[in-house]
Every structure is written in C-alpha cells, then in structure tokens.
Amino acid sequence: MYSGGVDSVGVLYRLLTDDAYAAFAIRVHHMQLINREKRAAAEKQAVNQTLKLFAGKKFRPFTFTHCLHDYSFMKRDMIWDMDIANFMAANICAGDRDIVHVARGRTRTDLKTGGEMLLKRSERAMNIFNAIIEPSKSEATIIYPVIDLDKTEIWQMLPKPFREASWYCRTPIYDKAGKAYPCNRCVTCREMREVYEACGEKPPVLPKGLVPTPKEGIRAVVKRVQTSRATFTKKAAMKKA
Ligand SMILES: [Zn+2]
C-alpha cells in the first residue's frame, strides 16, 4: 500500500533494492484518500514523482494500480486511513491469492511515539484485515519492511531526489498552480523538523504570500458544521418543492 509519504517511499525503496526481497514480485497500490485534510493532491504528486524515479534501471520492476476514495463530504470527522487501507488490502488479497504479503510503512519512530492510541488503532485495523482474510482462501500477512528504522534513518537511506519527491505533511498548503508545500506546523511536520535538524538540513519554507491555514477552534468547527447542515437541509427542501 503506497501513499508517497516518506515511510511508504522507504518501504518501496527497501522492497526494490534489498536482497531479502529479490524473489518478490512487487505490486504497488496507491489508495487516494480525499478527506478534509486535503492531502490527496499532494500525495498524488509525490506518488507520480517517486514512481518515476523508481522506474529507473537501478531498481527491480513493479506494477502499479490505484483506487480513489472520496470522503470530502465529511466536514467534521474522518475515516481513519489505517482502517480503510487494511480494508482495501484485505479485499485485494482475498480476491487475488497470488498476493502473499502486504507491506506497510510502520517505523521504529511510530512504535516509540505512537503510545496507547497507536496500539488501539493498530488492533482495530488488524481486526478489520483479519475479518476479511480469515473466511477467504487467502493466507496473506502484513509485513513491516522499515520497522527497524526510525524516521531519520529512513531519510538518510533515501537518495536526495527521493527525499525531495516524497511527502509528509498532513495539512498541505497549495499555491495557485496547485503545487503543494508542507505547512511546517502539523504533527508530521514537527516530527520532520527533528529529522531535518538531525541531518543538518532545513525544511522547505513556504513561498512568500502563502500562509498556513489557521488552526480551527472547536467553536469554528461547530459553526461550520451547522452552516453546512443548514445549507444541506435548505437544498433538500428546495429539491422537494
Ligand atoms: Zn504539515
């Protein structure tokens, strides 16, 4: 399952270069997830750019498929990406028994900083995966090719063009041409700031004129949801009339 994110690019880099995976036929699947974080376009740019690099002669061959999940109508809540990724992966494996492993991008950093929340979310996502796999004829399992690395080590493993082409921010800012920039304030941007520092590098800065979206307070969220509900009801009433 490929997102174009740094961890995910690290996984694919290992799968296509490490001798331990030389006998594997690699199928890359990108699940484009449209939600209120507006990450989908930035991730798609990263997927396209990194796969172009992986298509070079230095790497083993792979095939590519993708799907689109549009949940942009959810204004307040979101579907957890880990849940939906495991749901999709399990269904793909149940339908194609040639697939024996699903590679996911968990890192040593996730294990260290994820805490209780990550454990709970992982358990739920695994239950979703197993609920579909167990009654099927698939014996697919989930593997974690970069679980021994922390984020900094993944960054150091990737050649510079791959680092520049991969994505990490949860709430990207887009310029007029649609190019995505990291917000430099979300949780993954904060994690990456430490990675850049450890490697003696500087995170990309927002071009002049682009400002991060202000963090939305709970009152603003409630107001936005109420307005959106009122508009929806009004539109439905007009349709009826
Ligand atoms: Zn960010």
Boltz pocket constraint, residues with backbone or C-beta under 6 A from the ligand:
constraints:
  - pocket:
      binder: B
      contacts: [[A, 168], [A, 169], [A, 170], [A, 171], [A, 172], [A, 182], [A, 183], [A, 184], [A, 185], [A, 186], [A, 187], [A, 188], [A, 189]]
      max_distance: 6.0
